[in-house]
């Protein structure tokens, strides 16, 4: 059985850690990441910065693990932030709209909706971090899709 193609380096002091991931993040390697994030929280780390500069690949299981780690760190009174994601992961973050959660980016309002029967009201900006993930888009009125 081949070894996972992901190396994890942890540097930290007291309640802050820098986790550097190098290699590929996929279904085979996310258990290593999950264990690292859990160990940080058990050790009292509340600020987790994740450097993704040396990551060569990341699929949706990696993104899911980052969101899960964010939720666990938030529940423990901490934060988790991603830094320098590779283009593929940056695209997934943009498509899912979770950049404000994982990267601390400001939430950008949607562009002005198109005029016509399929237009929808803009989605309001979130008041507090995670609640926006659970909001549904407004219903489309005036036609059947």
N, C-alpha and C positions, 0 to 999 in steps of 0.2 A: 504494500500500500504506500503510495507516494506521500511525502510530507506536505502539509498545507503550504501554499506559496505566500504566506503573510508573516512578516516579522513585526513584533510589537515592542516598542521601547517606552518605558515609563520613567519620567524624571519628575521629581516633585519635592516640595517642602510643606510640611504641616498640612494645611487644608487645601492646597492647590497642586494640581498635577498637569504635566504636559505629556500627552500620549502621542507618540509618533507611530503611524502605521505605514509599513512599506511592503508593497507587493499587491496581491489581488484579494479583493473582498468579494466573497460569494457564499453560497450556502455551506460550503465546506469549511470556510474560515470564520464565519460569524460567531460560532461558539467560543473561539479564542477571544474575540473582541468583547463579547458579552461577559465572559469570565473576568476580563481585565477591568471593565467598568464596574462590575459588582464588587470586585476586590477593592477598588478605589473607594467606593462608598462605605464598605466595611471598615476600611482604614481611616475613616473620618474625612476623606477628601470631599470638599464641597464645590470646588471650582475645577472643572475638567476642561482643558483645552486640547483639541485633537488636531494635530498637524497631519494633513493628508497630502503634502507635497510629493512624497515618494510612492503614492498609490498609483498603480498602472491600470486597474480595473475595479469597478464597483457596480454590482447589480442591485436590484430592488431589495434583496434580502439585507444588504448592507445599509441601505437607507432606512429600512424598517428597524434595524438594530439601533441605528443612531437615534431615531425617534423614541424608541423604547428606553434607551439609556437616558435621553433627555427627560422623559416622564419620571423615571426612577430618581434621577438626581434632583428634579424639581420637588418631588414628594419628600425628599430628604432635606429640603431647604437649600439646595445648591443649584448650579448651572452647568450646562455642557454646551460648548461652542465648537463648531467646525471651522478650520482655517485652511485655505488653499485647496479646495476640492478639485479633483481632476474634471475636465470638461464634461464627461458623461454624467458624473454625479451632480455637477452644477446644473446641468440640464434637467435632471430628475427633480432636484430641489426646486427649480424654477417652475416646472410643470405641476408639481404637487402643491406649490404655494407655502412650503414650510420653511422658507429661508428666514423669516422673522423669528422662528423658533430655534432652528439649528445654527444660524449664523449671526443672530442678533441684528439682522437687517431691518430697516424700517419697512413697514407695510406700505406698499405703493397702491393707491386707489386704482381701480380699473379705469380704462379709458372711457370716454363718453360713449354710452351705448348707441348702437345703430338705430336709426329711425325706421319705423315700420312695425308690422305685426309681430315680429319675433324679438323686438327689443325688450330688455329686462332692466329693472331698476338697478343701480349700482349696489354692490354689496357693501354694507357699512364696515368701517375700519374696526378691528377688534379693540375692545377696551382692555382686556387682560389676555396675555399670551395665548394659552392653549384653547380657549373657548372658540376661537375663530375656526379651528380645524373641524369642529363639530357643527358649524352653521351650514344650513342648506342654502343653495342659491334660490333666489325668488322664483316663483312659478312663472312660466311664460303664459301670457294671456293673448287671446285673440286668434287662436288657430290650433290646428292639430299638427304635430310633428310626424 
